[in-house]
Amino acid sequence: MIATFIILALAILGFISNRIPLGLIAGGVAVSLWATGVLDLDQALGGFGDPIVLFIASLFIVSEALESTGITVWAGNLIMRRAGTRRAPLLITISLFAALTTALISVNGAVAALLPLVVVIAARARIPASQMLLPLAFVAHAGSLLTLTGSPVNVIVSDLAEEAGGRSFNFLEFALAGLPLLIGSVIFILVFGRKLLPTRSSRRAPQDLAAFTLALRDEYDLGDSATLISNGSGIVEVMVPPRSELIGQRLFPGMLTPDSDIVVIAAQRGGRALREEEDPTLRAGDILLLSGTWENLTEHTTESPELLPVSSAESIRRSIPLSRGSTRTITVLILMIALLISGLVPPAIAGLLAAGALIALGVVSPARAYRSISWTTVVLIAGMIPLSTAFISTGAADLIATTLLDLLDGGSPVTALLVICVVTMLLGQLISNTATVLIVAPVALAFAEALDVSALPFMMALAVSGAAAFLTPIATPANTMVMEPGGYRFGDYWRLGLPLMIMYLVVAVFWVPFIWPFH
C-alpha cells in the first residue's frame, strides 16, 4: 500500500513538471508496480489489453475516417452556418451536441468522435482549440447523466438501488440531476472559461481551401478556369531538395511524371512563378505544383527521396467536405452507434468492428490507421490502469474511504451524503469512476440502512460524484484524449475543473435529496 501511494505521488509530480513524456511516466508506473511487487506481471501490463484501451484505439481510427473523408469539415460548416463564428453560440451548440451524443453512446466514444469536429470549428472560427476541447470533455461528463445508458456507473447504481429494496432508476430519470449540471456547466464555461482556459492552437487545424487555392493561383500565375481541387483529385506543392536526382532534368507545364499519372501544372523559382522564356532545367530549391488523384499524390510525394512536400496532400484532402469514402464512413458510424446503444456487443468489439470495416472498405489504409492512433493517449491510459488495480488490490482505496467515513460517526443523512460524495470525487481523480463507485457503493448503502433512509439519494449522488472527474488528465480517458490536440498541461485541468466539481458536489448533496427524498 505504501509503495502504491509513493508511485502515485511520483507520477503526479512527473505530470505536473511537464518535462517528462507522458507515455514514459505511464510506462514507469506500470513497471514500478511490478518491480515493487505490488502487482504481478500480468496485472502490471494488463492495461495494454484492457477493453477500454482497445475501444479508445479503435475510435481514433473511426475519427481518422471521419476527418479524412471530410465529414467533420462538412459537419463543422453546417454548425457554423447555424451558430456563426461567435464563441458563445458555438459553445452552446457543441455542448448540446456532445451531451446528446454522450447520452446515447458513452463519454469516451462521444469525445473521440467529436474531437476532430471541434478542432475544425475552432480553426474556422479562429478560436484557440484549447478554449474548446476541455469544455467538450467536461460537458460530455454532464451528458453522461442524462440517460441510463450514458455511463456504466448509471447502470451500476440503478441495479444497486433496486437490490437495496427500493427501485431502479428510469431511463430518463438521471436527467433530473444531469440537466441542471449540463446547463450550469455551459453557463459557467461561457462566463469564466475564457479566463480559466489556456490559449493554445491545435496542430490538427485544417486548411482554409478558399484562401489556399486563391494564393496558389496568384503565386503561380494560374487562370481561374482550371479546377485545382475536387473530391477525386487535387494539388500539392513539392520542393526539389539538394542532391535530388531530378536536378538537371527539363520540365514544362502539362508534362506527366515518369512513374505516375501526376501532372506538373507550374513551377516557382526564387519565390516567383517560372516563366516560359526561363531555363526549364530543374535546380535545387525549385518548387513544383503537381496535380493528380489524391491516392497518387499521397503515394508519390509523401515518402519520395527526390521531393520534399511543401503542402501535405492528406491535410488538403481533409478540408474537402464529404469527399470520397464519406458515404461508407457514415454507414459504418451509424452501425457502430447502433451496436453501442443496443448493447448487443461490448463497446470494444463495436469499435474494433467499425475500425476493421473502414480498413476493409478502403476508407483508411492500414498504415494510416496505425498513424492515426494517438499512441501517447493509449500508453497513458494503459499505463495508469494498473494503478487503479493496485489501489483496489492493496486496500489503499478502502483505507481512504473508511478513514474519511469514520469521521462521520452518526451524523445526519446530509452529512453522510457529503462524506460519501467527497470520498467518491477524490478517488475518482485517481482511479476510474466505475471502480470508485464499486468501492464506495457498499459503504453508502450501509449508511442508508443504518440511518434508516432511502438508498435512492445515495445511489444518485454516487452517479453525480462519479461523473465529476475534472481535476487531472488521467481522471478519465476523455480527459486524456483532448490533452494532446488541445496542447493542455497537467495543471490546466483543475482551474476549470475545480469550480465545476464544487457545483457537482452541491447538486449531489442538496439537489439530489430534494428530488429523491431520504424518507
C-alpha positions as a Python dict, from the first residue, in 0.01 Angstrom:
ca = {
    (1, 'M'): (0, 0, 0),
    (2, 'I'): (283, 240, 87),
    (3, 'A'): (455, 161, -245),
    (4, 'T'): (131, 236, -429),
    (5, 'F'): (99, 578, -266),
    (6, 'I'): (465, 659, -338),
    (7, 'I'): (431, 558, -705),
    (8, 'L'): (115, 768, -734),
    (9, 'A'): (288, 1071, -577),
    (10, 'L'): (590, 1039, -808),
    (11, 'A'): (362, 1004, -1112),
    (12, 'I'): (170, 1319, -1018),
    (13, 'L'): (496, 1510, -971),
    (14, 'G'): (609, 1390, -1314),
    (15, 'F'): (282, 1502, -1473),
    (16, 'I'): (296, 1843, -1305),
    (17, 'S'): (658, 1903, -1412),
    (18, 'N'): (564, 1893, -1785),
    (19, 'R'): (923, 1784, -1853),
    (20, 'I'): (884, 1407, -1872),
    (21, 'P'): (695, 1250, -2165),
    (22, 'L'): (352, 1132, -2056),
    (23, 'G'): (400, 787, -2203),
    (24, 'L'): (725, 745, -2013),
    (25, 'I'): (553, 831, -1683),
    (26, 'A'): (266, 591, -1750),
    (27, 'G'): (502, 312, -1855),
    (28, 'G'): (711, 382, -1549),
    (29, 'V'): (405, 344, -1327),
    (30, 'A'): (328, 0, -1470),
    (31, 'V'): (691, -116, -1441),
    (32, 'S'): (726, 26, -1089),
    (33, 'L'): (415, -156, -967),
    (34, 'W'): (570, -481, -1091),
    (35, 'A'): (922, -406, -964),
    (36, 'T'): (797, -328, -613),
    (37, 'G'): (589, -647, -603),
    (38, 'V'): (259, -461, -575),
    (39, 'L'): (128, -638, -887),
    (40, 'D'): (239, -944, -1078),
    (41, 'L'): (350, -913, -1441),
    (42, 'D'): (8, -987, -1590),
    (43, 'Q'): (-161, -728, -1368),
    (44, 'A'): (110, -463, -1425),
    (45, 'L'): (84, -492, -1804),
    (46, 'G'): (-286, -578, -1811),
    (47, 'G'): (-381, -224, -1907),
    (48, 'F'): (-241, -272, -2257),
    (49, 'G'): (-501, -541, -2320),
    (50, 'D'): (-782, -371, -2135),
    (51, 'P'): (-1106, -340, -2339),
    (52, 'I'): (-1125, 37, -2276),
    (53, 'V'): (-778, 84, -2431),
    (54, 'L'): (-876, -118, -2740),
    (55, 'F'): (-1201, 80, -2762),
    (56, 'I'): (-1016, 413, -2750),
    (57, 'A'): (-760, 296, -3010),
    (58, 'S'): (-1037, 184, -3247),
    (59, 'L'): (-1219, 515, -3202),
    (60, 'F'): (-908, 701, -3319),
    (61, 'I'): (-932, 506, -3648),
    (62, 'V'): (-1302, 590, -3679),
    (63, 'S'): (-1216, 952, -3604),
    (64, 'E'): (-948, 943, -3876),
    (65, 'A'): (-1206, 823, -4128),
    (66, 'L'): (-1447, 1099, -4028),
    (67, 'E'): (-1172, 1354, -4067),
    (68, 'S'): (-1005, 1228, -4386),
    (69, 'T'): (-1333, 1192, -4578),
    (70, 'G'): (-1438, 1548, -4495),
    (71, 'I'): (-1732, 1457, -4273),
    (72, 'T'): (-1600, 1665, -3984),
    (73, 'V'): (-1544, 1964, -4213),
    (74, 'W'): (-1896, 1927, -4352),
    (75, 'A'): (-2047, 1898, -4003),
    (76, 'G'): (-1837, 2191, -3885),
    (77, 'N'): (-1955, 2407, -4172),
    (78, 'L'): (-2314, 2303, -4101),
    (79, 'I'): (-2285, 2400, -3735),
    (80, 'M'): (-2118, 2729, -3820),
    (81, 'R'): (-2391, 2818, -4070),
    (82, 'R'): (-2641, 2781, -3786),
    (83, 'A'): (-2433, 2915, -3496),
    (84, 'G'): (-2198, 3158, -3673),
    (85, 'T'): (-1840, 3212, -3561),
    (86, 'R'): (-1904, 3372, -3222),
    (87, 'R'): (-1775, 3184, -2921),
    (88, 'A'): (-2096, 3169, -2716),
    (89, 'P'): (-2333, 3024, -2982),
    (90, 'L'): (-2066, 2776, -3090),
    (91, 'L'): (-2000, 2655, -2735),
    (92, 'I'): (-2372, 2614, -2669),
    (93, 'T'): (-2425, 2421, -2993),
    (94, 'I'): (-2121, 2197, -2938),
    (95, 'S'): (-2222, 2136, -2576),
    (96, 'L'): (-2573, 2025, -2668),
    (97, 'F'): (-2439, 1805, -2948),
    (98, 'A'): (-2179, 1649, -2716),
    (99, 'A'): (-2428, 1592, -2434),
    (100, 'L'): (-2681, 1420, -2660),
    (101, 'T'): (-2412, 1204, -2821),
    (102, 'T'): (-2278, 1102, -2480),
    (103, 'A'): (-2625, 1014, -2358),
    (104, 'L'): (-2659, 769, -2650),
    (105, 'I'): (-2315, 608, -2650),
    (106, 'S'): (-2055, 699, -2386),
    (107, 'V'): (-1830, 982, -2272),
    (108, 'N'): (-1522, 833, -2438),
    (109, 'G'): (-1699, 748, -2762),
    (110, 'A'): (-1859, 1090, -2790),
    (111, 'V'): (-1535, 1279, -2722),
    (112, 'A'): (-1336, 1066, -2968),
    (113, 'A'): (-1597, 1118, -3241),
    (114, 'L'): (-1644, 1492, -3184),
    (115, 'L'): (-1283, 1588, -3115),
    (116, 'P'): (-1181, 1642, -3482),
    (117, 'L'): (-1509, 1826, -3546),
    (118, 'V'): (-1440, 2071, -3263),
    (119, 'V'): (-1084, 2125, -3390),
    (120, 'V'): (-1225, 2212, -3733),
    (121, 'I'): (-1483, 2451, -3587),
    (122, 'A'): (-1221, 2620, -3368),
    (123, 'A'): (-993, 2674, -3668),
    (124, 'R'): (-1274, 2809, -3886),
    (125, 'A'): (-1391, 3045, -3612),
    (126, 'R'): (-1032, 3148, -3527),
    (127, 'I'): (-1078, 3035, -3166),
    (128, 'P'): (-784, 2857, -2996),
    (129, 'A'): (-854, 2483, -2975),
    (130, 'S'): (-760, 2491, -2606),
    (131, 'Q'): (-1067, 2708, -2544),
    (132, 'M'): (-1298, 2443, -2691),
    (133, 'L'): (-1165, 2093, -2627),
    (134, 'L'): (-1164, 2081, -2246),
    (135, 'P'): (-1522, 2216, -2239),
    (136, 'L'): (-1608, 1935, -2483),
    (137, 'A'): (-1478, 1672, -2239),
    (138, 'F'): (-1633, 1831, -1931),
    (139, 'V'): (-1975, 1883, -2091),
    (140, 'A'): (-1966, 1521, -2207),
    (141, 'H'): (-1938, 1420, -1841),
    (142, 'A'): (-2259, 1610, -1771),
    (143, 'G'): (-2419, 1445, -2074),
    (144, 'S'): (-2348, 1104, -1923),
    (145, 'L'): (-2604, 1189, -1654),
    (146, 'L'): (-2893, 1239, -1896),
    (147, 'T'): (-2986, 873, -1955),
    (148, 'L'): (-2935, 529, -1805),
    (149, 'T'): (-2700, 434, -2091),
    (150, 'G'): (-2484, 745, -2058),
    (151, 'S'): (-2234, 567, -1834),
    (152, 'P'): (-2174, 220, -1688),
    (153, 'V'): (-2192, 389, -1346),
    (154, 'N'): (-2558, 473, -1407),
    (155, 'V'): (-2642, 109, -1468),
    (156, 'I'): (-2449, 3, -1156),
    (157, 'V'): (-2621, 246, -918),
    (158, 'S'): (-2962, 169, -1068),
    (159, 'D'): (-2915, -204, -1007),
    (160, 'L'): (-2781, -146, -655),
    (161, 'A'): (-3077, 79, -569),
    (162, 'E'): (-3317, -197, -672),
    (163, 'E'): (-3121, -463, -480),
    (164, 'A'): (-3134, -245, -168),
    (165, 'G'): (-3510, -289, -155),
    (166, 'G'): (-3609, 30, -331),
    (167, 'R'): (-3647, 58, -708),
    (168, 'S'): (-3429, 107, -1012),
    (169, 'F'): (-3398, 441, -1190),
    (170, 'N'): (-3592, 501, -1512),
    (171, 'F'): (-3413, 557, -1842),
    (172, 'L'): (-3452, 937, -1838),
    (173, 'E'): (-3468, 983, -1460),
    (174, 'F'): (-3098, 1067, -1443),
    (175, 'A'): (-3172, 1385, -1641),
    (176, 'L'): (-3335, 1534, -1330),
    (177, 'A'): (-2980, 1566, -1194),
    (178, 'G'): (-2791, 1576, -1522),
    (179, 'L'): (-2985, 1856, -1690),
    (180, 'P'): (-2914, 2118, -1418),
    (181, 'L'): (-2548, 2014, -1427),
    (182, 'L'): (-2536, 2044, -1806),
    (183, 'I'): (-2697, 2390, -1801),
    (184, 'G'): (-2478, 2503, -1512),
    (185, 'S'): (-2160, 2374, -1678),
    (186, 'V'): (-2235, 2551, -2006),
    (187, 'I'): (-2316, 2880, -1832),
    (188, 'F'): (-2002, 2862, -1618),
    (189, 'I'): (-1781, 2785, -1918),
    (190, 'L'): (-1936, 3070, -2116),
    (191, 'V'): (-1876, 3321, -1835),
    (192, 'F'): (-1543, 3208, -1691),
    (193, 'G'): (-1397, 2966, -1946),
    (194, 'R'): (-1203, 3229, -2142),
    (195, 'K'): (-1005, 3328, -1831),
    (196, 'L'): (-964, 2981, -1681),
    (197, 'L'): (-857, 2803, -2001),
    (198, 'P'): (-519, 2848, -2175),
    (199, 'T'): (-487, 2997, -2521),
    (200, 'R'): (-313, 2744, -2742),
    (201, 'S'): (-384, 2643, -3102),
    (202, 'S'): (-411, 2288, -3233),
    (203, 'R'): (-167, 2149, -3485),
    (204, 'R'): (-456, 1949, -3632),
    (205, 'A'): (-628, 2257, -3775),
    (206, 'P'): (-743, 2205, -4136),
    (207, 'Q'): (-652, 2410, -4442),
    (208, 'D'): (-869, 2701, -4549),
    (209, 'L'): (-930, 2578, -4905),
    (210, 'A'): (-1061, 2905, -5044),
    (211, 'A'): (-762, 3105, -4922),
    (212, 'F'): (-520, 2826, -5020),
    (213, 'T'): (-637, 2795, -5381),
    (214, 'L'): (-654, 3174, -5421),
    (215, 'A'): (-294, 3206, -5303),
    (216, 'L'): (-177, 2934, -5544),
    (217, 'R'): (-348, 3095, -5844),
    (218, 'D'): (-177, 3423, -5758),
    (219, 'E'): (169, 3281, -5683),
    (220, 'Y'): (186, 3057, -5991),
    (221, 'D'): (6, 3295, -6231),
    (222, 'L'): (-273, 3044, -6293),
    (223, 'G'): (-603, 3136, -6453),
    (224, 'D'): (-943, 3098, -6289),
    (225, 'S'): (-1066, 2832, -6532),
    (226, 'A'): (-870, 2531, -6403),
    (227, 'T'): (-1024, 2327, -6122),
    (228, 'L'): (-746, 2273, -5871),
    (229, 'I'): (-924, 2069, -5603),
    (230, 'S'): (-1216, 1825, -5621),
    (231, 'N'): (-1333, 1514, -5439),
    (232, 'G'): (-1127, 1284, -5660),
    (233, 'S'): (-816, 1487, -5735),
    (234, 'G'): (-614, 1775, -5601),
    (235, 'I'): (-283, 1954, -5594),
    (236, 'V'): (28, 1958, -5383),
    (237, 'E'): (344, 2167, -5371),
    (238, 'V'): (682, 1991, -5358),
    (239, 'M'): (1036, 2124, -5345),
    (240, 'V'): (1341, 1980, -5524),
    (241, 'P'): (1596, 1920, -5244),
    (242, 'P'): (1974, 1937, -5280),
    (243, 'R'): (2130, 1622, -5435),
    (244, 'S'): (1796, 1513, -5579),
    (245, 'E'): (1827, 1303, -5895),
    (246, 'L'): (1571, 1534, -6059),
    (247, 'I'): (1819, 1822, -6068),
    (248, 'G'): (1917, 1888, -6429),
    (249, 'Q'): (1604, 1741, -6583),
    (250, 'R'): (1386, 1959, -6803),
    (251, 'L'): (1023, 2027, -6721),
    (252, 'F'): (731, 2206, -6879),
    (253, 'P'): (370, 2264, -6766),
    (254, 'G'): (144, 1975, -6860),
    (255, 'M'): (412, 1703, -6853),
    (256, 'L'): (350, 1376, -6671),
    (257, 'T'): (593, 1248, -6412),
    (258, 'P'): (778, 934, -6530),
    (259, 'D'): (643, 684, -6275),
    (260, 'S'): (287, 807, -6212),
    (261, 'D'): (-9, 992, -6360),
    (262, 'I'): (81, 1314, -6182),
    (263, 'V'): (81, 1631, -6391),
    (264, 'V'): (321, 1924, -6344),
    (265, 'I'): (99, 2234, -6350),
    (266, 'A'): (352, 2508, -6280),
    (267, 'A'): (681, 2582, -6105),
    (268, 'Q'): (840, 2851, -5889),
    (269, 'R'): (1199, 2965, -5866),
    (270, 'G'): (1329, 3225, -5626),
    (271, 'G'): (983, 3297, -5487),
    (272, 'R'): (813, 3372, -5821),
    (273, 'A'): (646, 3173, -6095),
    (274, 'L'): (880, 3020, -6354),
    (275, 'R'): (807, 3178, -6695),
    (276, 'E'): (820, 3007, -7035),
    (277, 'E'): (1126, 3201, -7151),
    (278, 'E'): (1332, 3097, -6849),
    (279, 'D'): (1560, 2793, -6831),
    (280, 'P'): (1328, 2494, -6762),
    (281, 'T'): (1608, 2279, -6619),
    (282, 'L'): (1531, 2183, -6259),
    (283, 'R'): (1751, 2325, -5986),
    (284, 'A'): (1770, 2265, -5611),
    (285, 'G'): (1508, 2479, -5436),
    (286, 'D'): (1260, 2484, -5727),
    (287, 'I'): (901, 2432, -5617),
    (288, 'L'): (663, 2232, -5834),
    (289, 'L'): (285, 2241, -5830),
    (290, 'L'): (161, 1888, -5905),
    (291, 'S'): (-191, 1766, -5985),
    (292, 'G'): (-334, 1415, -5970),
    (293, 'T'): (-563, 1183, -5782),
    (294, 'W'): (-537, 1205, -5405),
    (295, 'E'): (-409, 847, -5388),
    (296, 'N'): (-128, 915, -5638),
    (297, 'L'): (-31, 1243, -5475),
    (298, 'T'): (-16, 1084, -5130),
    (299, 'E'): (177, 779, -5252),
    (300, 'H'): (436, 955, -5469),
    (301, 'T'): (504, 1274, -5274),
    (302, 'T'): (488, 1176, -4908),
    (303, 'E'): (791, 946, -4892),
    (304, 'S'): (976, 1032, -5214),
    (305, 'P'): (1352, 1085, -5159),
    (306, 'E'): (1361, 1316, -5462),
    (307, 'L'): (1092, 1560, -5349),
    (308, 'L'): (1008, 1738, -5025),
    (309, 'P'): (638, 1814, -4970),
    (310, 'V'): (566, 2182, -4904),
    (311, 'S'): (197, 2113, -4850),
    (312, 'S'): (58, 1773, -4749),
    (313, 'A'): (-192, 1608, -4982),
    (314, 'E'): (-362, 1447, -4683),
    (315, 'S'): (-410, 1776, -4497),
    (316, 'I'): (-558, 1939, -4808),
    (317, 'R'): (-789, 1646, -4876),
    (318, 'R'): (-925, 1660, -4520),
    (319, 'S'): (-1054, 2010, -4590),
    (320, 'I'): (-1293, 1894, -4866),
    (321, 'P'): (-1647, 1842, -4732),
    (322, 'L'): (-1786, 1490, -4792),
    (323, 'S'): (-1505, 1364, -5011),
    (324, 'R'): (-1455, 1009, -5142),
    (325, 'G'): (-1543, 743, -4885),
    (326, 'S'): (-1775, 963, -4679),
    (327, 'T'): (-2086, 752, -4752),
    (328, 'R'): (-1912, 433, -4639),
    (329, 'T'): (-1782, 606, -4328),
    (330, 'I'): (-2125, 740, -4229),
    (331, 'T'): (-2276, 394, -4279),
    (332, 'V'): (-2012, 231, -4058),
    (333, 'L'): (-2052, 504, -3795),
    (334, 'I'): (-2431, 457, -3779),
    (335, 'L'): (-2390, 80, -3741),
    (336, 'M'): (-2130, 129, -3465),
    (337, 'I'): (-2358, 367, -3274),
    (338, 'A'): (-2646, 121, -3313),
    (339, 'L'): (-2431, -154, -3162),
    (340, 'L'): (-2327, 72, -2875),
    (341, 'I'): (-2685, 175, -2798),
    (342, 'S'): (-2827, -178, -2828),
    (343, 'G'): (-2560, -335, -2610),
    (344, 'L'): (-2552, -645, -2833),
    (345, 'V'): (-2173, -650, -2815),
    (346, 'P'): (-1923, -490, -2573),
    (347, 'P'): (-1807, -138, -2670),
    (348, 'A'): (-1456, -260, -2754),
    (349, 'I'): (-1597, -512, -3004),
    (350, 'A'): (-1820, -246, -3163),
    (351, 'G'): (-1520, -16, -3202),
    (352, 'L'): (-1293, -288, -3343),
    (353, 'L'): (-1562, -398, -3589),
    (354, 'A'): (-1604, -38, -3709),
    (355, 'A'): (-1229, 18, -3744),
    (356, 'G'): (-1185, -312, -3926),
    (357, 'A'): (-1472, -234, -4162),
    (358, 'L'): (-1325, 107, -4252),
    (359, 'I'): (-989, -55, -4334),
    (360, 'A'): (-1153, -340, -4529),
    (361, 'L'): (-1365, -93, -4730),
    (362, 'G'): (-1056, 106, -4826),
    (363, 'V'): (-1157, 424, -4645),
    (364, 'V'): (-846, 412, -4427),
    (365, 'S'): (-530, 229, -4527),
    (366, 'P'): (-363, 4, -4265),
    (367, 'A'): (-60, 235, -4248),
    (368, 'R'): (-278, 542, -4198),
    (369, 'A'): (-485, 358, -3937),
    (370, 'Y'): (-173, 296, -3729),
    (371, 'R'): (-59, 657, -3773),
    (372, 'S'): (-399, 793, -3670),
    (373, 'I'): (-386, 638, -3324),
    (374, 'S'): (-257, 877, -3058),
    (375, 'W'): (-13, 636, -2900),
    (376, 'T'): (63, 883, -2623),
    (377, 'T'): (-301, 864, -2517),
    (378, 'V'): (-314, 486, -2550),
    (379, 'V'): (6, 431, -2349),
    (380, 'L'): (-104, 686, -2087),
    (381, 'I'): (-437, 513, -2028),
    (382, 'A'): (-290, 163, -2045),
    (383, 'G'): (-9, 251, -1807),
    (384, 'M'): (-236, 412, -1548),
    (385, 'I'): (-498, 134, -1540),
    (386, 'P'): (-268, -90, -1329),
    (387, 'L'): (-254, 188, -1070),
    (388, 'S'): (-631, 157, -1035),
    (389, 'T'): (-587, -218, -990),
    (390, 'A'): (-320, -157, -725),
    (391, 'F'): (-544, 84, -532),
    (392, 'I'): (-811, -183, -508),
    (393, 'S'): (-591, -492, -451),
    (394, 'T'): (-373, -334, -180),
    (395, 'G'): (-669, -187, 7),
    (396, 'A'): (-549, 170, -48),
    (397, 'A'): (-887, 278, -183),
    (398, 'D'): (-1070, 114, 109),
    (399, 'L'): (-833, 285, 353),
    (400, 'I'): (-912, 628, 208),
    (401, 'A'): (-1286, 556, 210),
    (402, 'T'): (-1305, 416, 564),
    (403, 'T'): (-1074, 684, 712),
    (404, 'L'): (-1289, 966, 580),
    (405, 'L'): (-1614, 788, 659),
    (406, 'D'): (-1505, 723, 1018),
    (407, 'L'): (-1512, 1098, 1066),
    (408, 'L'): (-1889, 1089, 1018),
    (409, 'D'): (-1973, 877, 1326),
    (410, 'G'): (-2352, 907, 1346),
    (411, 'G'): (-2419, 1229, 1160),
    (412, 'S'): (-2727, 1329, 967),
    (413, 'P'): (-2816, 1185, 623),
    (414, 'V'): (-2699, 1506, 454),
    (415, 'T'): (-2363, 1486, 632),
    (416, 'A'): (-2333, 1119, 536),
    (417, 'L'): (-2411, 1208, 176),
    (418, 'L'): (-2150, 1485, 181),
    (419, 'V'): (-1877, 1250, 305),
    (420, 'I'): (-1975, 981, 53),
    (421, 'C'): (-1958, 1234, -233),
    (422, 'V'): (-1624, 1382, -124),
    (423, 'V'): (-1469, 1035, -99),
    (424, 'T'): (-1605, 942, -442),
    (425, 'M'): (-1478, 1261, -603),
    (426, 'L'): (-1131, 1229, -451),
    (427, 'L'): (-1092, 866, -555),
    (428, 'G'): (-1235, 946, -898),
    (429, 'Q'): (-934, 1163, -978),
    (430, 'L'): (-701, 867, -924),
    (431, 'I'): (-888, 560, -1045),
    (432, 'S'): (-1176, 500, -1287),
    (433, 'N'): (-1516, 626, -1179),
    (434, 'T'): (-1660, 278, -1229),
    (435, 'A'): (-1407, 128, -987),
    (436, 'T'): (-1463, 417, -745),
    (437, 'V'): (-1839, 368, -736),
    (438, 'L'): (-1799, -8, -687),
    (439, 'I'): (-1573, 61, -387),
    (440, 'V'): (-1787, 331, -222),
    (441, 'A'): (-2135, 195, -305),
    (442, 'P'): (-2142, -75, -32),
    (443, 'V'): (-2041, 183, 228),
    (444, 'A'): (-2311, 423, 104),
    (445, 'L'): (-2576, 151, 123),
    (446, 'A'): (-2462, 62, 475),
    (447, 'F'): (-2507, 423, 584),
    (448, 'A'): (-2852, 440, 425),
    (449, 'E'): (-2953, 128, 615),
    (450, 'A'): (-2802, 247, 947),
    (451, 'L'): (-2976, 583, 919),
    (452, 'D'): (-3300, 412, 806),
    (453, 'V'): (-3331, 628, 494),
    (454, 'S'): (-3388, 555, 124),
    (455, 'A'): (-3092, 431, -81),
    (456, 'L'): (-3208, 628, -390),
    (457, 'P'): (-3047, 965, -298),
    (458, 'F'): (-2721, 790, -205),
    (459, 'M'): (-2706, 599, -534),
    (460, 'M'): (-2795, 902, -748),
    (461, 'A'): (-2540, 1114, -560),
    (462, 'L'): (-2280, 845, -632),
    (463, 'A'): (-2353, 872, -1005),
    (464, 'V'): (-2321, 1252, -993),
    (465, 'S'): (-1999, 1237, -789),
    (466, 'G'): (-1850, 971, -1015),
    (467, 'A'): (-1901, 1196, -1319),
    (468, 'A'): (-1710, 1484, -1153),
    (469, 'A'): (-1367, 1366, -1272),
    (470, 'F'): (-1225, 1702, -1376),
    (471, 'L'): (-900, 1774, -1191),
    (472, 'T'): (-646, 1573, -1391),
    (473, 'P'): (-595, 1445, -1747),
    (474, 'I'): (-573, 1089, -1610),
    (475, 'A'): (-911, 1101, -1434),
    (476, 'T'): (-1095, 969, -1743),
    (477, 'P'): (-992, 861, -2095),
    (478, 'A'): (-1197, 1154, -2232),
    (479, 'N'): (-980, 1398, -2035),
    (480, 'T'): (-669, 1229, -2173),
    (481, 'M'): (-790, 1234, -2535),
    (482, 'V'): (-820, 1614, -2550),
    (483, 'M'): (-484, 1676, -2385),
    (484, 'E'): (-256, 1645, -2688),
    (485, 'P'): (-470, 1814, -2958),
    (486, 'G'): (-560, 2093, -2715),
    (487, 'G'): (-199, 2146, -2607),
    (488, 'Y'): (-301, 2114, -2241),
    (489, 'R'): (-67, 2066, -1948),
    (490, 'F'): (-140, 1877, -1628),
    (491, 'G'): (-217, 2196, -1434),
    (492, 'D'): (-468, 2328, -1686),
    (493, 'Y'): (-743, 2090, -1579),
    (494, 'W'): (-807, 2190, -1218),
    (495, 'R'): (-855, 2560, -1295),
    (496, 'L'): (-1178, 2494, -1479),
    (497, 'G'): (-1244, 2157, -1317),
    (498, 'L'): (-1243, 2258, -951),
    (499, 'P'): (-1536, 2505, -972),
    (500, 'L'): (-1733, 2253, -1176),
    (501, 'M'): (-1657, 1984, -918),
    (502, 'I'): (-1791, 2209, -642),
    (503, 'M'): (-2109, 2259, -846),
    (504, 'Y'): (-2145, 1881, -882),
    (505, 'L'): (-2095, 1844, -506),
    (506, 'V'): (-2371, 2097, -433),
    (507, 'V'): (-2610, 1920, -671),
    (508, 'A'): (-2527, 1578, -524),
    (509, 'V'): (-2566, 1684, -160),
    (510, 'F'): (-2860, 1925, -177),
    (511, 'W'): (-3045, 1892, -508),
    (512, 'V'): (-3047, 1511, -524),
    (513, 'P'): (-3218, 1465, -182),
    (514, 'F'): (-3475, 1725, -286),
    (515, 'I'): (-3570, 1519, -594),
    (516, 'W'): (-3518, 1179, -429),
    (517, 'P'): (-3604, 1234, -60),
    (518, 'F'): (-3443, 1038, 223),
    (519, 'H'): (-3788, 936, 350),
}
